[in-house]
Amino acid sequence: MLELNDAVELPPHLAGWLTEYNNLKSQIKDLTEKADMARAHIESALGDSTLATVNGLPVLKWDYVDSRRFNQKKAQQLLSPNVFDECFDITRSRVFRPISQDDL
């Protein structure tokens, strides 16, 4: 159950913005799914090629990118537990999460 102790009552004009926000997030989800489908078709057509053309003109590059990432599992195996724990910082952020009436 949610604690309402520090809740702020939104005025009607802001409640409308919340409705707009929820509608836009839903549209973004739908559009993302459509974009993913379009990309999958294009990637399938490209195969191993890194360049796509339309009417002989280049329209898309699909290159490989190398990245260097921290391997936490390997660090945990190599470092003592105390040193490993010292590598972590605690950060705090706020999460903007609309609540559906179904969630209550």
ROFI-275239 format. One line per field, with one value per residue (C-alpha): chain; y, x, z. Coordinates in nm, 4 decimals, padded with zeros to 6 digits. Example, Ala and Ser with C-alpha at 12.3 -4.5 7.8 and 13.67 -1.06 7.14 Angstrom:
2
kette <- A,A
v <- -00.4500,-00.1060
u <- 01.2300,01.3670
w <- 00.7800,00.7140
END
This chain:
104
kette <- A,A,A,A,A,A,A,A,A,A,A,A,A,A,A,A,A,A,A,A,A,A,A,A,A,A,A,A,A,A,A,A,A,A,A,A,A,A,A,A,A,A,A,A,A,A,A,A,A,A,A,A,A,A,A,A,A,A,A,A,A,A,A,A,A,A,A,A,A,A,A,A,A,A,A,A,A,A,A,A,A,A,A,A,A,A,A,A,A,A,A,A,A,A,A,A,A,A,A,A,A,A,A,A
v <- 00.0000,00.3480,00.5994,00.9259,01.1307,01.3510,01.3293,01.6451,01.6879,01.7780,02.0561,01.9614,02.1222,01.9102,01.5978,01.6563,01.6651,01.3310,01.1830,01.3305,01.1858,00.8379,00.8553,00.9672,00.6940,00.4388,00.5824,00.5697,00.2018,00.1268,00.3247,00.1571,-00.1842,-00.0742,00.0726,-00.2511,-00.4494,-00.2212,-00.2457,-00.6265,-00.6393,-00.4068,-00.5956,-00.9209,-00.7735,-00.6400,-00.9726,-00.9298,-00.6113,-00.2816,-00.0509,-00.0264,00.1744,00.2872,00.3685,00.3359,00.6006,00.5078,00.5378,00.3315,00.2152,-00.0743,-00.0888,-00.2840,-00.0922,-00.2183,-00.1143,-00.1585,-00.2459,-00.3141,-00.6845,-00.6845,-01.0627,-01.0857,-00.8015,-00.9799,-01.2920,-01.1028,-00.8534,-00.9109,-00.8528,-00.5336,-00.3828,-00.4888,-00.3238,-00.0010,00.0228,00.0938,00.4301,00.4658,00.7115,00.8340,00.9208,00.9789,00.7488,00.9067,00.6286,00.6901,00.4645,00.2761,00.2178,-00.1510,-00.1209,-00.0190
u <- 00.0000,00.1255,00.1878,00.0069,00.1764,00.3828,00.1531,00.0852,-00.2599,-00.2152,-00.4406,-00.6681,-00.4456,-00.1485,-00.3627,-00.4268,-00.0503,-00.0186,-00.2787,-00.0898,00.2379,00.0877,-00.0620,00.2687,00.4646,00.2198,00.2676,00.6457,00.6205,00.4100,00.6422,00.9492,00.8018,00.7333,01.0837,01.2344,01.0372,01.1489,01.5107,01.4914,01.3772,01.6591,01.9231,01.8051,01.8434,02.1931,02.3244,02.7010,02.7213,02.7900,02.6357,02.2882,02.1888,01.8623,01.8715,02.2496,02.2857,02.4169,02.1415,02.2593,02.5807,02.5786,02.9292,03.0920,03.1975,03.4448,03.3876,03.5814,03.3708,03.4381,03.3983,03.2575,03.2558,03.6250,03.7142,03.5330,03.7395,04.0714,04.0290,03.9892,03.6331,03.7360,03.9051,03.6159,03.3628,03.5672,03.5138,03.1426,02.9794,02.6205,02.4220,02.0694,01.8231,01.4526,01.2306,00.9342,00.6754,00.3048,00.0774,-00.2060,-00.5207,-00.4601,-00.1369,-00.3205
w <- 00.0000,-00.0819,00.1956,00.1151,00.3895,00.1564,-00.1484,-00.3507,-00.5007,-00.8669,-00.9939,-01.2853,-01.5516,-01.4364,-01.4156,-01.7867,-01.8477,-01.6688,-01.9015,-02.1980,-02.0647,-02.0303,-02.3810,-02.5323,-02.3525,-02.4952,-02.8456,-02.8014,-02.7072,-03.0159,-03.2431,-03.0931,-03.1726,-03.5319,-03.5655,-03.4310,-03.6886,-03.9725,-03.8553,-03.8392,-04.2031,-04.3103,-04.1092,-04.2630,-04.6127,-04.5290,-04.4048,-04.3549,-04.5640,-04.3880,-04.6504,-04.8003,-05.1078,-05.2631,-05.6350,-05.6158,-05.3435,-04.9970,-04.7369,-04.4401,-04.2751,-04.0327,-03.8924,-03.6143,-03.3038,-03.0474,-02.6890,-02.3701,-02.0672,-01.7041,-01.6239,-01.2716,-01.2423,-01.3358,-01.0955,-00.8141,-00.8813,-00.8961,-00.6118,-00.2416,-00.1163,00.0664,-00.2392,-00.4619,-00.2276,-00.2323,-00.6071,-00.5644,-00.5091,-00.4000,-00.6075,-00.5592,-00.8323,-00.8585,-01.0619,-01.2436,-01.2439,-01.3101,-01.1068,-01.2693,-01.0671,-01.1388,-00.9345,-00.6193
END
